[in-house]
Amino acid sequence: MTIAFDTLDYARKLEKAGVPLTQAEQQSMVLAEVLGKSVSTHQNLATLERNLTALAQANKAELKNDIALIGQKLSDDIGLVRSDFNLIKWMLGTMMVVNIAVALKLFLH
């Protein structure tokens, strides 16, 4: 990656401040190398944004799929509960009819 850093100008400023020329040149080269490795460029940020957007889209699709599966499972479970509840209603109704019949037979005889 390249950044706008004028090593020659930086070395001249160091030399003007009293730093020996060879040391000033070396410092400017090292600083340029460090900045080149640590400073993010527009291209780096654009690539990162594309990668994060793609990852977010993939996670969104996976989440939608998971929600749909959970909804289907919940719907299936609710259907089973309704089926069991209907069976219990019929059993309770039958027991009530039998108990009423027994009670009537006992009181009417």
N, C-alpha and C positions, 0 to 999 in steps of 0.2 A: 504494500500500500504506500502511496506517496502523499506527502503533506506539503503545504507551502511553508518551507523553512529555509531561509537563506543562510547556509553555513558560513559562507565567506563573510557576509555582513556581521554575523555573530562573532566570528573569529577576530575581525577587525575591531569590533567594540571591546572584546576582551583584551586585545593587544593595546588598545588605547587606554584601557584602565590599568595597564601595567603588567599584564600576564605575558610571559614570553610567547613568541609567535608559534613555536612548535606545540607548546602546551595549549594555546588558544585554538589552534587548528584541530588538535586531537579532541579537546573538549567539545568543539562544535560538531565533529563527526559522531562522537558518542551520543551527544544530545539528540542529533538527528536520528540516529538509530533507535534510541529509546522512544522518542516521540513517534517514530514510524511503527513501532510495535504496540504502543499503548493508546494511541489516539484513534478513536473511531471515525471513519469517514462516512460520507453520505451513502456510498455504495455498501459499506458494512451494515449500516443501519437499515437500508432498504432490504438487504438480504435477510437480516434478522426479522424484519417485519413480515416478509413473505413467509419465512419459516414458521413464525408464530401464528400467522393467519391460517396457514395450512394445518397446523397442529390444532388450532381452535376449531376449524371446520370439521376435522376428523373426530375430535372429541364431541362436538355437537351432534354429529351423525350417530356416533356410538351411544350417546346419551339418549337420543330420540328412540333408538332401537331398544335400549334397555327399558325405557319408560313404557314402550309399546308391549314388551314382553311381560312386564310387571302388571300392566293393565289387563292383559289377556289372562294371566294367572289368577289375578284377583277376580275377574269375571267368572272364571271356571270355579273358583272356590265359593263364590257367592251362589252360583248355580247349585253346587252340592249342598250348601247350607239350606237353601230353599227346598230342595228335594227332601232333605232330612226333616225340615220343619213341617212340610206337608204330611209326611209319614206320621210324625208325632201327633199332628192335629187329628188324623184319621184314627189313630190308636186311642187317643184321649176321648174322642167322640164315641167310639165303639165301647170303651169302658164305661162311659157315662150312661149310654143306652142300656148296657147290661145291668149296671147298678140300679138304675131306675126300674128296670123290669123286675129285678129281685125284690126291691123295696115294695113295689106295687103288689107283687105276689104275696109278700109277707103280710101286708096290711089289709089286703082284700080277702084273704081267707080266714 
